[in-house]
Amino acid sequence: MNPLDLSASPPHAVAPRNVALDGLRGVAIAMVLWHHFIQQHLPTGRSTWLGWLNAGTELSWSGVDLFFTLSGFFIGGILIDHRDSPRMKRVFYLRRAARILPLYYLTLAVFALAILGNLPGSFHLFPAWVYVLFLTNFATGFVQNWDWLPLARLWSLAVEEQFYITAPWVVRAIAPSRIPQVAAGLFLAAELARAGFLWIHPGGHLALAVLTPFRMDDLALGVLVAWAVRNRAGRSFLERLGRHWGAWLAAGGVLFSGLVLLRPQAGSPLLSLLGYPVIAAVFALILAVVVQIQPSGLNRCLEVRPLVHLGRHSYFIYLWHGLLGGAMIRWLGGTDFVLNSFAGLGLVAMAVAATWLASVVSWRWFESPILRWGNRHSY
C-alpha cells in the first residue's frame, strides 16, 4: 500500500473542521481591521508609545496572507476529498458562486450608488468591468496605483477567485501523490517569478503585491497542509513536528518579528524575496499546528466565542468595512483622523461594531439562505 496514495485511506479520513479554524479566520479579519481602522491612524515616529505601536503592528496587513493560507487549506481539502466525483467541478463552482457572488455584486451595487451620489475627492477608479470580472488585482498592478480605498481591498478577493477557477482543474489533472510536489513547486515558482520581475523592475513594483502568480505561495502551502492532514505520510510528518511545535512556533515568531523590524514596503525587493516566503511559511505552520496538533491552550484561545463569531462573518466584514466603518471614521473623525485619544478609540469601536452588526443582519437575512440553497447540491 503506497503511503502517498490518497486512495489508501477513506476519502474523508480527515477529522471534521474544528472550531479553532473559525477563530483563526477571526484572527485574520481582526488583523485587517486593526490595519485599516487603527494602525493607519496611529501617530508616527518613535517619540510616543503610540508611534511604537504603529511601527510594531505595521505587518497587520498580512491578515490577508492568513486568509490566503486558509483558503488554500479549505478549498484544497474540498477538492482533494471529492477529486473522483464526476460532479466535482460543477458542484464546486456552483457552491462557490452561491457563497461569493450574491454578496459581492450587492456590495458593488452599493459602492456604485455611493460613488454616483457623492464621490469623495478625486479618487482613481477602474472601469466597471474590472470589478465585475474580478480583475482588480491585474488593473492595480498595471497602473501601479490603488483605486478608491474601499474598492482597493477587492484585489485580494480577485486573487482568491482566480485560485477558485483554476484549482479544480489542477487537482483533477494531477495524481494525488503529486500534490506535495506541485504545491512546493508553486511556492518556489512564486519566489522565482518575483525575483525575475524584480530583475526587470529593480526598484520594486506594486504588481508584486497583488498579482496571483506572485502571491500563490500562501495558497500553495495551504493546499499542502490540507493534503498532509489527509495522508498517512503527511500526518506522520506533522506528528513529528508536534513533538516540538512550541519551538517551531517560537522560531516562526522570531522570523516574523525580524520582518517587523525591517519594515518592508509593498512591492519592495525585501518583502518580495524574503517577507512573503516567511509570512507564508509561518502561517502554514500555525495552520498545521491548529489542525493536526490541536494544542489545548492555543485552540482554546482560538475557540473564544467572539473570535469564532468574527471569523464566521469575515467575508461580509472584509467587503464592507472600508465603506461602512471607514466612512463612519471619516465622517465623525475627519479625513485627517489620528487615533491618539479615548474619544478616537471609541470612534473606532463604533466603526467595528457597526460593521459587525451589519454582518450579522446580512448573514441572517441574505447570505445564509443562499448558502443553504447552494449546499443542497451534493458532490
Phi, psi and omega in degrees: 000122183284118182293345179265001181266117182296337180290349179283350181238158175302148186296342179236044183293336180293143179294153178303150181302127181275158184297334181300334178291325172296321177296323178293324173295324175298322176299318181299312182288330176296321176297319179296315179297319178300316183297316186274329184261335186240298188304316183289348180253359179285151176300149178263171181094169183252017183276341180230163179292334177292324176295321176294323177296321176302308182293322184288341180246021183297330180276014176297343174298340182289000169304330176296321178295323176295321174300317179300315181297317178296321178296317177301321180291308184293311182291318177300319179296316179300314184290323177295316181298325186246022184306321186270000179286132178294343180261008190304307184295313184297314181290321179300310181295322180295314181294319178296319179298318179296326182280322191262312195291313184302310181293323181298311182287329172297319179297316178300321179296318178294319176301316181298318178296319179296320181290315180294327181287316183193085179292117184283106177082189181257070182274148178282138177230145174273164174301152185302323183296335178297316180287320182296323185263013178057050179243019184300322182294320179292321178296318179297316179295326182291315183271350182055045180201145176280151173271199180306132193308312179300330178276334184300331183290351181286352180301322183289327176292327176297319177300315181296318180296320178295327174292316180300320183293319187270331188301316181301323180292320180292313182297321180289328187281333185255155176290144179307325181292346181265356183302316179300319180294319180294316180298315179295322178295321178293322176300312179293322181297322177298318179294316180293323179296318178295320179296317179295320180293323178292333176295326178280321180239077186296340180278358183097162185200140181296335179302329180297336183269342192234342184277138185303316180301333180272346184242016185277000179292321176300312181297318182296318180290327175298317177297321180298319177295319178300318178294317186298319183283353179255003189230142184300313181295319179295317179296323178297318177296317181294327176293322175294321176299324183295338179292337181228034186298326179297318179294320179295318177294323177297318178297320177297321177297322178296315179298316180295318179296321176298323178293323177299317180295327180284337176051058181289149181261155181301130179083359182281156176301322181298312180290320185292320186266332182245314188294308183299316177298321179296313180299315180298316182293319181295315181291323176295323177297313179300316180299315181297320180294315182295321185280313189263314183281320179050056177299134189300317182295312181296312182293327176296323177296320181286340181269008175301131191304314180299322180293318177297316179298318178299318180295321182290341179250018189292330182296309178299314183300319180296317181293322192257348188295329179290320181280316186277296180292319180297321179295323179297318179294317180293325183288313183270332183257347181089163182291338179255032182302130177237129183272091182220023181207165177294327177297318177296320178296322177296323178295317178297319178298320177296320180295317178295315182297318180297317180294317181296316179297319178297325179295324178294315178298315180299317181295317184292317190252348184233300186291313187299314179300320180293319180295322177297321177297315181296321183286351175288344178273117188263147174290000000 
